[in-house]
Structure formats: structure tokens, C-alpha cells
Amino acid sequence: MKDLVEFIGKSLADNPDQVRVEATDKGHETVYTLYVAPDDMGRLIGKGGRIAKAIRTVVKASATKSGVQVHVEIDEAK
């Protein structure tokens, strides 16, 4: 799942070398935090959050098929 989130992030970002993903287990759910360059935040969130919502939908669909629960967050790399 982490590879999928990273692939989507790198595909959409102008600075794919700055994209990284961290996975954190929180109870029954895994949270994937997608870190991107500050310049890429708008590109990955999209107008009105449409791109971010689409990313979450694709990842959740894949996770459901695998039988796990996930959540995707997008944050600025430091």
C-alpha cells in the first residue's frame, strides 16, 4: 500500500525526489502520510481538494480489496 501512495505522489509531483511516505498504525487503521515539497502541495491537493479526494479513493479501494483500513494525509516535507 505504501508503494501505491508513493507512486501516485511521485507521478503527480513536480519534485518527485522530495516525495516520501510514512506509515503509522493507529489501532485498526494504518495512516499513510504523504510528504511533498511545498511547491507541490497545491498540485496534490487540487482545486477544492479534488485530487486529494481522488488519491484517498484509489488507496481506500485498494485497501478494501486487501481487507485493511487506511487513511491518507498529505503534508509538507520539512
N, CA, C and O atoms as a printed pandas DataFrame, in Angstrom:
     atom_number atom_name residue_name chain_id  residue_number  x_coord  y_coord  z_coord
0              1         N          MET        A               1    0.816   -1.185    0.000
1              2        CA          MET        A               1    0.000    0.000    0.000
2              3         C          MET        A               1    0.868    1.259    0.000
3              4         O          MET        A               1    0.563    2.240   -0.679
4              5         N          LYS        A               2    1.949    1.213    0.772
5              6        CA          LYS        A               2    2.858    2.352    0.850
6              7         C          LYS        A               2    3.436    2.652   -0.532
7              8         O          LYS        A               2    3.596    3.814   -0.904
8              9         N          ASP        A               3    3.746    1.605   -1.285
9             10        CA          ASP        A               3    4.286    1.791   -2.634
10            11         C          ASP        A               3    3.274    2.477   -3.545
11            12         O          ASP        A               3    3.651    3.304   -4.375
12            13         N          LEU        A               4    2.010    2.147   -3.399
13            14        CA          LEU        A               4    0.968    2.767   -4.209
14            15         C          LEU        A               4    0.867    4.261   -3.914
15            16         O          LEU        A               4    0.799    5.071   -4.838
16            17         N          VAL        A               5    0.858    4.628   -2.640
17            18        CA          VAL        A               5    0.774    6.036   -2.246
18            19         C          VAL        A               5    1.991    6.790   -2.777
19            20         O          VAL        A               5    1.861    7.902   -3.290
20            21         N          GLU        A               6    3.167    6.189   -2.654
21            22        CA          GLU        A               6    4.389    6.830   -3.128
22            23         C          GLU        A               6    4.373    6.987   -4.647
23            24         O          GLU        A               6    4.774    8.030   -5.164
24            25         N          PHE        A               7    3.915    5.965   -5.363
25            26        CA          PHE        A               7    3.838    6.026   -6.821
26            27         C          PHE        A               7    2.907    7.151   -7.276
27            28         O          PHE        A               7    3.253    7.914   -8.178
28            29         N          ILE        A               8    1.742    7.257   -6.663
29            30        CA          ILE        A               8    0.795    8.305   -7.031
30            31         C          ILE        A               8    1.387    9.680   -6.731
31            32         O          ILE        A               8    1.285   10.593   -7.552
32            33         N          GLY        A               9    1.999    9.830   -5.571
33            34        CA          GLY        A               9    2.605   11.110   -5.202
34            35         C          GLY        A               9    3.709   11.529   -6.152
35            36         O          GLY        A               9    3.765   12.683   -6.576
36            37         N          LYS        A              10    4.586   10.595   -6.486
37            38        CA          LYS        A              10    5.691   10.911   -7.402
38            39         C          LYS        A              10    5.190   11.196   -8.813
39            40         O          LYS        A              10    5.779   12.002   -9.532
40            41         N          SER        A              11    4.120   10.544   -9.203
41            42        CA          SER        A              11    3.565   10.759  -10.541
42            43         C          SER        A              11    2.962   12.156  -10.684
43            44         O          SER        A              11    3.002   12.739  -11.768
44            45         N          LEU        A              12    2.413   12.686   -9.617
45            46        CA          LEU        A              12    1.750   13.985   -9.675
46            47         C          LEU        A              12    2.666   15.159   -9.341
47            48         O          LEU        A              12    2.381   16.290   -9.733
48            49         N          ALA        A              13    3.749   14.912   -8.633
49            50        CA          ALA        A              13    4.606   15.992   -8.147
50            51         C          ALA        A              13    5.585   16.478   -9.208
51            52         O          ALA        A              13    6.044   15.710  -10.053
52            53         N          ASP        A              14    5.896   17.782   -9.144
53            54        CA          ASP        A              14    6.941   18.353   -9.993
54            55         C          ASP        A              14    8.323   18.009   -9.446
55            56         O          ASP        A              14    9.302   17.988  -10.192
56            57         N          ASN        A              15    8.400   17.740   -8.148
57            58        CA          ASN        A              15    9.658   17.383   -7.484
58            59         C          ASN        A              15    9.535   15.976   -6.906
59            60         O          ASN        A              15    9.430   15.828   -5.688
60            61         N          PRO        A              16    9.544   14.931   -7.751
61            62        CA          PRO        A              16    9.315   13.575   -7.244
62            63         C          PRO        A              16   10.406   13.081   -6.298
63            64         O          PRO        A              16   10.171   12.166   -5.509
64            65         N          ASP        A              17   11.598   13.678   -6.371
65            66        CA          ASP        A              17   12.683   13.263   -5.477
66            67         C          ASP        A              17   12.426   13.683   -4.031
67            68         O          ASP        A              17   13.054   13.148   -3.118
68            69         N          GLN        A              18   11.520   14.626   -3.807
69            70        CA          GLN        A              18   11.214   15.081   -2.451
70            71         C          GLN        A              18    9.980   14.404   -1.860
71            72         O          GLN        A              18    9.569   14.725   -0.745
72            73         N          VAL        A              19    9.395   13.478   -2.597
73            74        CA          VAL        A              19    8.195   12.772   -2.119
74            75         C          VAL        A              19    8.621   11.600   -1.241
75            76         O          VAL        A              19    9.489   10.810   -1.612
76            77         N          ARG        A              20    7.997   11.504   -0.075
77            78        CA          ARG        A              20    8.230   10.336    0.787
78            79         C          ARG        A              20    6.945   10.006    1.523
79            80         O          ARG        A              20    6.069   10.854    1.698
80            81         N          VAL        A              21    6.853    8.761    1.949
81            82        CA          VAL        A              21    5.642    8.280    2.618
82            83         C          VAL        A              21    6.035    7.615    3.929
83            84         O          VAL        A              21    6.989    6.839    3.989
84            85         N          GLU        A              22    5.284    7.933    4.975
85            86        CA          GLU        A              22    5.477    7.278    6.264
86            87         C          GLU        A              22    4.173    6.594    6.647
87            88         O          GLU        A              22    3.092    7.158    6.478
88            89         N          ALA        A              23    4.283    5.380    7.161
89            90        CA          ALA        A              23    3.106    4.614    7.595
90            91         C          ALA        A              23    3.090    4.544    9.118
91            92         O          ALA        A              23    4.111    4.268    9.747
92            93         N          THR        A              24    1.928    4.797    9.700
93            94        CA          THR        A              24    1.749    4.747   11.142
94            95         C          THR        A              24    0.505    3.925   11.450
95            96         O          THR        A              24   -0.566    4.180   10.900
96            97         N          ASP        A              25    0.649    2.940   12.329
97            98        CA          ASP        A              25   -0.503    2.143   12.737
98            99         C          ASP        A              25   -1.211    2.831   13.891
99           100         O          ASP        A              25   -0.599    3.158   14.907
100          101         N          LYS        A              26   -2.510    3.046   13.721
101          102        CA          LYS        A              26   -3.328    3.656   14.769
102          103         C          LYS        A              26   -4.523    2.761   15.003
103          104         O          LYS        A              26   -5.567    2.907   14.367
104          105         N          GLY        A              27   -4.355    1.842   15.917
105          106        CA          GLY        A              27   -5.432    0.906   16.229
106          107         C          GLY        A              27   -5.681   -0.048   15.077
107          108         O          GLY        A              27   -4.790   -0.802   14.684
108          109         N          HIS        A              28   -6.876   -0.018   14.541
109          110        CA          HIS        A              28   -7.257   -0.924   13.458
110          111         C          HIS        A              28   -7.015   -0.312   12.077
111          112         O          HIS        A              28   -7.373   -0.910   11.062
112          113         N          GLU        A              29   -6.406    0.883   12.037
113          114        CA          GLU        A              29   -6.228    1.610   10.783
114          115         C          GLU        A              29   -4.764    1.995   10.587
115          116         O          GLU        A              29   -4.062    2.288   11.555
116          117         N          THR        A              30   -4.306    1.993    9.347
117          118        CA          THR        A              30   -2.965    2.455    9.018
118          119         C          THR        A              30   -3.079    3.821    8.363
119          120         O          THR        A              30   -3.841    4.001    7.413
120          121         N          VAL        A              31   -2.315    4.788    8.875
121          122        CA          VAL        A              31   -2.318    6.145    8.329
122          123         C          VAL        A              31   -1.050    6.329    7.507
123          124         O          VAL        A              31    0.062    6.168    8.010
124          125         N          TYR        A              32   -1.234    6.670    6.237
125          126        CA          TYR        A              32   -0.109    6.956    5.347
126          127         C          TYR        A              32   -0.023    8.462    5.182
127          128         O          TYR        A              32   -0.967    9.101    4.718
128          129         N          THR        A              33    1.121    9.027    5.569
129          130        CA          THR        A              33    1.342   10.456    5.412
130          131         C          THR        A              33    2.251   10.658    4.215
131          132         O          THR        A              33    3.377   10.161    4.183
132          133         N          LEU        A              34    1.757   11.386    3.237
133          134        CA          LEU        A              34    2.469   11.669    2.004
134          135         C          LEU        A              34    3.106   13.037    2.147
135          136         O          LEU        A              34    2.410   14.052    2.179
136          137         N          TYR        A              35    4.428   13.065    2.233
137          138        CA          TYR        A              35    5.167   14.321    2.358
138          139         C          TYR        A              35    5.637   14.758    0.983
139          140         O          TYR        A              35    6.259   13.982    0.256
140          141         N          VAL        A              36    5.336   16.016    0.623
141          142        CA          VAL        A              36    5.726   16.563   -0.675
142          143         C          VAL        A              36    6.370   17.928   -0.481
143          144         O          VAL        A              36    6.244   18.536    0.582
144          145         N          ALA        A              37    7.062   18.408   -1.515
145          146        CA          ALA        A              37    7.684   19.727   -1.477
146          147         C          ALA        A              37    6.606   20.799   -1.330
147          148         O          ALA        A              37    5.484   20.607   -1.798
148          149         N          PRO        A              38    6.929   21.926   -0.686
149          150        CA          PRO        A              38    5.935   22.993   -0.517
150          151         C          PRO        A              38    5.317   23.449   -1.847
151          152         O          PRO        A              38    4.137   23.796   -1.894
152          153         N          ASP        A              39    6.098   23.450   -2.905
153          154        CA          ASP        A              39    5.596   23.859   -4.221
154          155         C          ASP        A              39    4.572   22.880   -4.779
155          156         O          ASP        A              39    3.752   23.259   -5.615
156          157         N          ASP        A              40    4.604   21.640   -4.337
157          158        CA          ASP        A              40    3.712   20.607   -4.859
158          159         C          ASP        A              40    2.426   20.436   -4.049
159          160         O          ASP        A              40    1.549   19.670   -4.449
160          161         N          MET        A              41    2.301   21.129   -2.929
161          162        CA          MET        A              41    1.116   20.971   -2.083
162          163         C          MET        A              41   -0.171   21.266   -2.858
163          164         O          MET        A              41   -1.119   20.482   -2.816
164          165         N          GLY        A              42   -0.200   22.374   -3.549
165          166        CA          GLY        A              42   -1.390   22.741   -4.303
166          167         C          GLY        A              42   -1.706   21.751   -5.402
167          168         O          GLY        A              42   -2.871   21.466   -5.679
168          169         N          ARG        A              43   -0.668   21.229   -6.024
169          170        CA          ARG        A              43   -0.840   20.271   -7.118
170          171         C          ARG        A              43   -1.448   18.965   -6.597
171          172         O          ARG        A              43   -2.305   18.382   -7.260
172          173         N          LEU        A              44   -1.020   18.503   -5.427
173          174        CA          LEU        A              44   -1.536   17.246   -4.905
174          175         C          LEU        A              44   -2.873   17.391   -4.187
175          176         O          LEU        A              44   -3.617   16.417   -4.072
176          177         N          ILE        A              45   -3.185   18.571   -3.711
177          178        CA          ILE        A              45   -4.486   18.775   -3.072
178          179         C          ILE        A              45   -5.537   19.086   -4.134
179          180         O          ILE        A              45   -6.654   18.572   -4.076
180          181         N          GLY        A              46   -5.183   19.914   -5.089
181          182        CA          GLY        A              46   -6.103   20.234   -6.175
182          183         C          GLY        A              46   -7.145   21.254   -5.773
183          184         O          GLY        A              46   -7.294   21.586   -4.597
184          185         N          LYS        A              47   -7.860   21.745   -6.763
185          186        CA          LYS        A              47   -8.890   22.754   -6.541
186          187         C          LYS        A              47  -10.032   22.143   -5.728
187          188         O          LYS        A              47  -10.680   21.185   -6.151
188          189         N          GLY        A              48  -10.254   22.717   -4.568
189          190        CA          GLY        A              48  -11.315   22.217   -3.701
190          191         C          GLY        A              48  -11.019   20.850   -3.097
191          192         O          GLY        A              48  -11.924   20.204   -2.570
192          193         N          GLY        A              49   -9.768   20.398   -3.163
193          194        CA          GLY        A              49   -9.391   19.106   -2.596
194          195         C          GLY        A              49   -9.740   17.918   -3.475
195          196         O          GLY        A              49   -9.760   16.782   -3.000
196          197         N          ARG        A              50  -10.013   18.163   -4.741
197          198        CA          ARG        A              50  -10.439   17.075   -5.627
198          199         C          ARG        A              50   -9.355   16.023   -5.851
199          200         O          ARG        A              50   -9.647   14.827   -5.846
200          201         N          ILE        A              51   -8.123   16.448   -6.044
201          202        CA          ILE        A              51   -7.036   15.487   -6.283
202          203         C          ILE        A              51   -6.790   14.666   -5.023
203          204         O          ILE        A              51   -6.641   13.446   -5.094
204          205         N          ALA        A              52   -6.747   15.329   -3.869
205          206        CA          ALA        A              52   -6.543   14.618   -2.601
206          207         C          ALA        A              52   -7.654   13.594   -2.374
207          208         O          ALA        A              52   -7.391   12.476   -1.929
208          209         N          LYS        A              53   -8.879   13.972   -2.676
209          210        CA          LYS        A              53  -10.009   13.052   -2.509
210          211         C          LYS        A              53   -9.871   11.858   -3.453
211          212         O          LYS        A              53  -10.167   10.724   -3.076
212          213         N          ALA        A              54   -9.421   12.119   -4.682
213          214        CA          ALA        A              54   -9.238   11.033   -5.650
214          215         C          ALA        A              54   -8.128   10.084   -5.199
215          216         O          ALA        A              54   -8.253    8.869   -5.348
216          217         N          ILE        A              55   -7.044   10.634   -4.647
217          218        CA          ILE        A              55   -5.951    9.798   -4.143
218          219         C          ILE        A              55   -6.476    8.903   -3.022
219          220         O          ILE        A              55   -6.211    7.701   -3.003
220          221         N          ARG        A              56   -7.217    9.491   -2.096
221          222        CA          ARG        A              56   -7.771    8.718   -0.974
222          223         C          ARG        A              56   -8.729    7.632   -1.459
223          224         O          ARG        A              56   -8.739    6.524   -0.923
224          225         N          THR        A              57   -9.524    7.947   -2.465
225          226        CA          THR        A              57  -10.480    6.970   -3.003
226          227         C          THR        A              57   -9.760    5.777   -3.610
227          228         O          THR        A              57  -10.142    4.632   -3.365
228          229         N          VAL        A              58   -8.724    6.032   -4.400
229          230        CA          VAL        A              58   -7.974    4.943   -5.040
230          231         C          VAL        A              58   -7.288    4.070   -3.993
231          232         O          VAL        A              58   -7.330    2.843   -4.079
232          233         N          VAL        A              59   -6.658    4.702   -3.006
233          234        CA          VAL        A              59   -5.939    3.946   -1.972
234          235         C          VAL        A              59   -6.921    3.151   -1.113
235          236         O          VAL        A              59   -6.654    1.994   -0.785
236          237         N          LYS        A              60   -8.049    3.753   -0.746
237          238        CA          LYS        A              60   -9.038    3.036    0.063
238          239         C          LYS        A              60   -9.647    1.870   -0.704
239          240         O          LYS        A              60   -9.933    0.824   -0.121
240          241         N          ALA        A              61   -9.848    2.045   -2.012
241          242        CA          ALA        A              61  -10.378    0.944   -2.824
242          243         C          ALA        A              61   -9.401   -0.215   -2.851
243          244         O          ALA        A              61   -9.805   -1.372   -2.738
244          245         N          SER        A              62   -8.129    0.082   -2.999
245          246        CA          SER        A              62   -7.103   -0.959   -2.997
246          247         C          SER        A              62   -7.018   -1.625   -1.629
247          248         O          SER        A              62   -6.857   -2.842   -1.535
248          249         N          ALA        A              63   -7.127   -0.825   -0.569
249          250        CA          ALA        A              63   -7.057   -1.371    0.789
250          251         C          ALA        A              63   -8.254   -2.257    1.094
251          252         O          ALA        A              63   -8.113   -3.297    1.736
252          253         N          THR        A              64   -9.422   -1.852    0.638
253          254        CA          THR        A              64  -10.633   -2.650    0.857
254          255         C          THR        A              64  -10.497   -4.006    0.188
255          256         O          THR        A              64  -10.905   -5.028    0.739
256          257         N          LYS        A              65   -9.926   -4.003   -0.995
257          258        CA          LYS        A              65   -9.691   -5.257   -1.708
258          259         C          LYS        A              65   -8.751   -6.160   -0.927
259          260         O          LYS        A              65   -8.879   -7.384   -0.966
260          261         N          SER        A              66   -7.794   -5.549   -0.209
261          262        CA          SER        A              66   -6.836   -6.301    0.601
262          263         C          SER        A              66   -7.371   -6.609    1.997
263          264         O          SER        A              66   -6.770   -7.392    2.732
264          265         N          GLY        A              67   -8.486   -6.005    2.363
265          266        CA          GLY        A              67   -9.086   -6.274    3.665
266          267         C          GLY        A              67   -8.512   -5.469    4.807
267          268         O          GLY        A              67   -8.576   -5.908    5.955
268          269         N          VAL        A              68   -7.950   -4.299    4.530
269          270        CA          VAL        A              68   -7.399   -3.444    5.579
270          271         C          VAL        A              68   -8.045   -2.063    5.501
271          272         O          VAL        A              68   -8.653   -1.706    4.492
272          273         N          GLN        A              69   -7.902   -1.286    6.587
273          274        CA          GLN        A              69   -8.417    0.076    6.604
274          275         C          GLN        A              69   -7.253    1.051    6.597
275          276         O          GLN        A              69   -6.292    0.891    7.350
276          277         N          VAL        A              70   -7.344    2.073    5.734
277          278        CA          VAL        A              70   -6.271    3.057    5.628
278          279         C          VAL        A              70   -6.842    4.465    5.574
279          280         O          VAL        A              70   -8.024    4.678    5.301
280          281         N          HIS        A              71   -5.960    5.412    5.843
281          282        CA          HIS        A              71   -6.268    6.837    5.706
282          283         C          HIS        A              71   -5.025    7.494    5.130
283          284         O          HIS        A              71   -3.907    7.148    5.510
284          285         N          VAL        A              72   -5.210    8.438    4.218
285          286        CA          VAL        A              72   -4.080    9.128    3.589
286          287         C          VAL        A              72   -4.124   10.589    3.969
287          288         O          VAL        A              72   -5.153   11.250    3.829
288          289         N          GLU        A              73   -2.993   11.091    4.454
289          290        CA          GLU        A              73   -2.838   12.513    4.769
290          291         C          GLU        A              73   -1.732   13.065    3.871
291          292         O          GLU        A              73   -0.790   12.353    3.524
292          293         N          ILE        A              74   -1.857   14.332    3.501
293          294        CA          ILE        A              74   -0.847   14.994    2.675
294          295         C          ILE        A              74   -0.271   16.133    3.497
295          296         O          ILE        A              74   -1.004   16.958    4.041
296          297         N          ASP        A              75    1.061   16.166    3.581
297          298        CA          ASP        A              75    1.719   17.177    4.407
298          299         C          ASP        A              75    2.947   17.690    3.665
299          300         O          ASP        A              75    3.439   17.070    2.722
300          301         N          GLU        A              76    3.417   18.833    4.118
301          302        CA          GLU        A              76    4.581   19.473    3.525
302          303         C          GLU        A              76    5.863   18.851    4.080
303          304         O          GLU        A              76    6.006   18.677    5.290
304          305         N          ALA        A              77    6.793   18.519    3.179
305          306        CA          ALA        A              77    8.084   17.970    3.612
306          307         C          ALA        A              77    8.889   19.059    4.289
307          308         O          ALA        A              77    8.828   20.229    3.911
308          309         N          LYS        A              78    9.635   18.660    5.282
309          310        CA          LYS        A              78   10.447   19.641    6.023
310          311         C          LYS        A              78   11.896   19.417    5.767
311          312         O          LYS        A              78   12.737   20.141    6.301
